[in-house]
Amino acid sequence: MNKNTMNVVKGVAIGMAAGMAVGYVGKKAADDNPKLRKKANRAYKTFENIVDTAQYMFK
């Protein structure tokens, strides 16, 4: 049981480190390119609308 817990903790730590690295690189790219930031915001809003629609369908 203890070995399983340690594997989960290691996986979470690796996932957090990878997420931070991707976030840093993405932020740096967005700061350097205003068009990329605008496109990313549009993509985020579109994804948000899709999720809202899916939630409405399951109600």
FIVOLUM-184177 format. One line per field, with one value per residue: residue in one letter; z negated, y negated, x negated of N, C-alpha, C, O in turn. Coordinates in pm, 1 decimal. Layout:
N
aa a  ... $
n.c3 Z  ... $
n.c2 Y  ... $
n.c1 X  ... $
ca.c3 Z  ... $
ca.c2 Y  ... $
ca.c1 X  ... $
c.c3 Z  ... $
c.c2 Y  ... $
c.c1 X  ... $
o.c3 Z  ... $
o.c2 Y  ... $
o.c1 X  ... $
REM end
This chain:
59
aa m  n  k  n  t  m  n  v  v  k  g  v  a  i  g  m  a  a  g  m  a  v  g  y  v  g  k  k  a  a  d  d  n  p  k  l  r  k  k  a  n  r  a  y  k  t  f  e  n  i  v  d  t  a  q  y  m  f  k $
n.c3 0.0  -79.3  119.0  344.4  277.3  276.5  547.7  659.2  547.2  661.7  930.8  928.6  857.4  1078.3  1279.5  1196.6  1221.9  1497.8  1591.7  1493.4  1641.0  1905.5  1881.8  1828.0  2066.6  2248.7  2155.9  2197.6  2477.7  2543.1  2441.8  2610.1  2853.5  2955.7  3122.4  3088.1  2823.4  2849.1  3016.6  2849.2  2641.1  2777.3  2844.6  2588.0  2498.1  2681.4  2617.1  2358.0  2409.7  2540.9  2334.0  2155.6  2310.1  2328.8  2058.7  2021.9  2188.3  2047.2  1827.7 $
n.c2 119.7  -123.3  -162.5  -203.9  -449.0  -618.4  -608.0  -738.6  -993.8  -1066.0  -1071.7  -1281.6  -1494.4  -1501.2  -1560.8  -1815.5  -1960.6  -1939.1  -2071.7  -2330.0  -2398.8  -2394.6  -2593.3  -2818.1  -2840.1  -2877.3  -3119.6  -3290.3  -3280.3  -3387.4  -3645.2  -3751.3  -3755.6  -3916.6  -3840.6  -3567.3  -3552.7  -3664.2  -3474.8  -3253.5  -3331.3  -3339.1  -3067.6  -2958.5  -3070.8  -2955.3  -2682.5  -2694.1  -2756.1  -2522.0  -2333.8  -2436.6  -2399.5  -2120.6  -2056.0  -2163.4  -1994.8  -1755.9  -1799.3 $
n.c1 -83.1  -193.6  -385.2  -227.4  -108.8  -330.9  -398.9  -181.5  -212.6  -459.1  -381.3  -195.1  -363.7  -539.6  -356.2  -270.4  -509.5  -555.5  -328.1  -373.9  -600.8  -504.6  -311.7  -472.8  -624.3  -415.8  -305.3  -518.6  -534.6  -284.7  -305.8  -494.9  -367.1  -95.1  121.0  139.0  225.1  481.1  605.9  590.5  758.4  1001.8  1027.3  1046.5  1288.7  1465.0  1435.1  1534.6  1802.4  1879.9  1856.0  2047.3  2279.4  2282.1  2319.4  2573.5  2719.8  2711.2  2865.4 $
ca.c3 0.0  -87.9  248.6  431.8  239.7  323.0  693.1  686.8  511.6  765.8  1052.0  910.4  860.8  1217.4  1352.3  1160.6  1281.2  1642.4  1610.8  1471.6  1753.6  2022.2  1853.5  1844.1  2209.7  2311.9  2117.1  2266.8  2618.7  2553.0  2416.8  2725.7  2973.4  2917.8  3199.9  3023.9  2704.5  2894.5  3064.2  2732.9  2571.0  2856.9  2828.6  2451.7  2491.9  2758.1  2535.4  2246.6  2463.3  2567.5  2204.1  2106.3  2388.3  2285.7  1925.8  2038.9  2249.1  1948.8  1719.4 $
ca.c2 0.0  -239.4  -179.1  -264.1  -589.3  -690.5  -620.7  -843.0  -1121.7  -1094.7  -1108.1  -1416.5  -1589.0  -1511.9  -1631.7  -1957.5  -2018.6  -1950.8  -2177.4  -2459.7  -2424.9  -2428.1  -2724.1  -2921.7  -2854.2  -2934.5  -3260.5  -3362.8  -3291.6  -3478.0  -3781.4  -3796.4  -3758.3  -3954.0  -3766.1  -3436.6  -3573.3  -3684.8  -3345.8  -3166.0  -3374.7  -3292.1  -2922.6  -2933.4  -3104.2  -2853.2  -2561.9  -2719.6  -2744.6  -2380.0  -2268.9  -2482.8  -2333.2  -1979.7  -2051.2  -2189.4  -1876.7  -1647.1  -1836.5 $
ca.c1 0.0  -280.7  -450.4  -126.5  -94.1  -449.3  -388.8  -82.8  -275.2  -558.2  -308.3  -139.6  -475.1  -585.6  -251.1  -275.2  -630.0  -532.6  -228.7  -438.1  -690.5  -421.9  -251.8  -575.4  -654.7  -297.7  -294.0  -625.5  -496.2  -169.8  -352.0  -572.4  -284.7  41.8  221.0  152.3  307.8  618.4  656.0  605.9  879.8  1116.2  1036.3  1094.1  1431.7  1535.1  1435.5  1626.1  1937.9  1905.9  1877.1  2177.8  2382.1  2284.5  2380.8  2716.0  2780.0  2720.2  2958.5 $
c.c3 0.0  46.3  348.8  404.3  290.5  474.7  731.7  658.7  616.7  895.0  1044.6  919.6  1003.3  1301.3  1323.0  1223.2  1431.7  1671.9  1593.3  1588.6  1877.6  2003.0  1872.5  1990.9  2282.0  2279.9  2188.9  2414.7  2635.5  2530.3  2536.5  2850.3  2936.8  2995.8  3139.4  2900.7  2743.2  2941.2  2947.9  2654.4  2646.1  2840.3  2690.5  2440.5  2568.3  2679.2  2418.2  2292.0  2490.2  2437.0  2145.9  2179.5  2347.8  2148.6  1935.9  2095.1  2146.5  1833.3  1744.3 $
c.c2 -125.8  -267.5  -243.8  -412.7  -671.0  -707.6  -729.8  -980.2  -1161.0  -1138.4  -1247.7  -1520.9  -1608.5  -1587.8  -1780.5  -2026.9  -2037.8  -2061.8  -2315.5  -2496.5  -2466.1  -2565.6  -2837.8  -2947.1  -2918.5  -3080.9  -3344.0  -3382.7  -3389.2  -3622.9  -3837.2  -3816.4  -3790.7  -3877.5  -3628.5  -3446.8  -3588.3  -3553.4  -3249.4  -3202.9  -3329.8  -3142.4  -2887.1  -2960.6  -3001.5  -2723.4  -2576.1  -2706.8  -2598.7  -2306.1  -2309.5  -2413.7  -2186.6  -1966.4  -2072.1  -2066.6  -1765.1  -1679.9  -1778.2 $
c.c1 -87.3  -348.6  -354.4  -111.8  -211.9  -447.3  -290.0  -142.9  -379.4  -489.5  -250.4  -250.1  -526.8  -483.8  -250.4  -395.3  -612.4  -432.7  -288.2  -529.0  -611.6  -356.4  -349.8  -605.5  -536.4  -280.5  -398.3  -589.4  -380.7  -211.0  -426.3  -486.0  -139.3  149.6  244.6  242.1  454.9  681.1  678.6  731.2  1004.6  1136.0  1090.4  1244.0  1515.0  1544.8  1532.5  1771.1  1974.5  1934.8  2012.1  2292.2  2395.3  2349.4  2531.5  2786.3  2799.4  2813.6  3095.6 $
o.c3 70.5  83.1  428.5  497.1  341.9  525.3  826.6  737.9  656.0  961.1  1141.5  982.9  1043.9  1385.0  1413.2  1271.9  1486.3  1767.1  1668.9  1630.3  1946.2  2097.2  1927.0  2034.7  2367.4  2367.7  2235.2  2469.9  2731.7  2593.3  2562.0  2943.0  2891.5  2942.5  3139.3  2876.8  2677.9  2908.9  2948.4  2606.5  2584.5  2823.9  2677.5  2380.3  2524.1  2674.7  2383.5  2219.3  2464.9  2430.2  2092.1  2117.5  2334.2  2126.0  1866.2  2055.7  2157.4  1748.5  1664.3 $
o.c2 -222.5  -383.4  -328.4  -493.1  -781.3  -811.4  -804.7  -1072.8  -1277.4  -1231.9  -1323.4  -1624.9  -1721.3  -1670.0  -1862.2  -2139.4  -2141.4  -2137.8  -2407.5  -2612.2  -2561.5  -2644.3  -2942.3  -3061.9  -3005.1  -3159.4  -3454.5  -3490.5  -3465.9  -3713.4  -3957.6  -3886.4  -3702.1  -3851.8  -3578.8  -3359.4  -3531.9  -3524.4  -3172.5  -3114.7  -3287.3  -3095.7  -2795.3  -2882.3  -2965.0  -2661.1  -2481.8  -2651.9  -2557.2  -2225.4  -2225.1  -2373.9  -2135.0  -1873.5  -2006.0  -2036.1  -1687.4  -1594.1  -1798.6 $
o.c1 -58.3  -367.5  -395.0  -103.4  -193.5  -490.0  -313.3  -125.7  -386.6  -534.9  -255.5  -231.9  -554.8  -521.0  -232.1  -384.0  -650.4  -450.8  -257.1  -533.4  -648.1  -347.1  -314.4  -611.6  -555.6  -244.8  -370.1  -611.5  -378.3  -156.4  -421.5  -526.8  -66.8  257.5  357.2  325.4  542.7  796.3  774.8  802.5  1102.3  1248.7  1171.4  1317.4  1624.0  1650.9  1603.6  1853.9  2087.6  2027.5  2083.8  2390.9  2506.2  2426.9  2608.3  2898.8  2894.3  2838.0  3186.8 $
REM end
